[in-house]
Amino acid sequence: ARLRAMDVSDPAAPVELDSVPVPFSWTYSLWADGDTLYVNGEGLLHRFDTSDPSALTPTGPQLVGCSGRVTTSDTHLQLACSGAPRAVELPFETPWGSTPVGIGIGTYDLAVWGDYAYVATGQAVEVYDVADPKEPVRTTKFHGFNGFNTSLLVVGDFLVVGEHPKIRVRSLAADPAAPPVVASLDSSGLSSSYLAMAGDRLLVASSQQELGISDFSDPTDPGPV
């Protein structure tokens, strides 16, 4: 397995700048913070210096025990670990905090908005108050359309929740501890494994190897392109 740096200034013709071997075969997520790239692969969080994209350099150390999404909240990384959301102070040395996830068949995704972290466990989305990163407190949880949640995305003041076969939009500004549903989007039967934004378009990557694109210019009224 390898980590590759690509020049995508021309999206139609990406150019590889560097390729370095990595000690894992599966990458769960990447997070860039300035010239530092965090790579979450097979239960280890690796760190690379990307100040020169043509010469990727591992800087360490490694953290053990996480295999989910990595995102950031102010001065901390938020990690969706298997069964235990954690916060790690930047630059990281030692993981902070460990609060067991109450239900679910795994930890699929993580999103952060202000002092709140949202964890998709498969069977529910659990909400944590992370104002004190060392002591996360679960405030509530909510279930999906048919009890299966695998992907999350914060877009402005909204939380997009990938459910099967629906995508729900929840208002974080209304109540971040228990965000209400303000819109629903049919994902055409696709299981939304990953969500991303491109301009005002919501991209939905499915486990069926298909890509759905929706108009998200108004998060309260999403629709087909």
QUIHU-V56150 format. One line per field, one symbol per residue. phi: phi as a letter, one per 30 degrees, with the letter a starting at -180 (. if undefined). psi: psi as a letter, one per 40 degrees, with the letter a starting at -180 (. if undefined). burial: 1 if it has 16 or more other ideal C-beta (glycine too) atoms within 10 Angstrom, else 0. A space follows every 10 residues. Layout:
# QUIHU-V56150
phi = ???
psi = ???
burial = ???
This chain:
# QUIHU-V56150
phi = .bcccbdcec edbdbdcabb dbdacbcdab bcbiccccbc bhibccbbdc ecedbdbdch dcccjbbbdc bbbhcbdccc ddiaebcbdc ddbbdciace ddbjclccab bbbicbcccd cjdacccbdc ecedbdbdca abcdebibbb bbacbicbcc cdcccccccc ddddaddadd dcabbdchid dddacacbic cccbccddib bcbbdbdbed bdadd
psi = iihhhhhfdg degihhdihi iifiehhdii hhgbehhhhh hfehhihihf dgeeghhhea aihiehfaih aihbeihhhg iheghiihih hidhiiihhh hdiieihdih ihhbeihhhh eceihhhhhf dhddgihhda iiiadffhhe iihhhbfihh hhihfihihi hdddgddghi heihhhefei hgdhiiigbf hhhhhieefi hihihfdhde giai.
burial = 0010100000 0000000100 0100000110 1000011111 1011111101 0000010000 0010011111 1110011111 1011111100 0100111010 1001001111 1110011111 1111111111 0010010100 1101000111 1111100111 1111011111 1100010010 0110101001 1111100000 0111110000 0101010010 01000
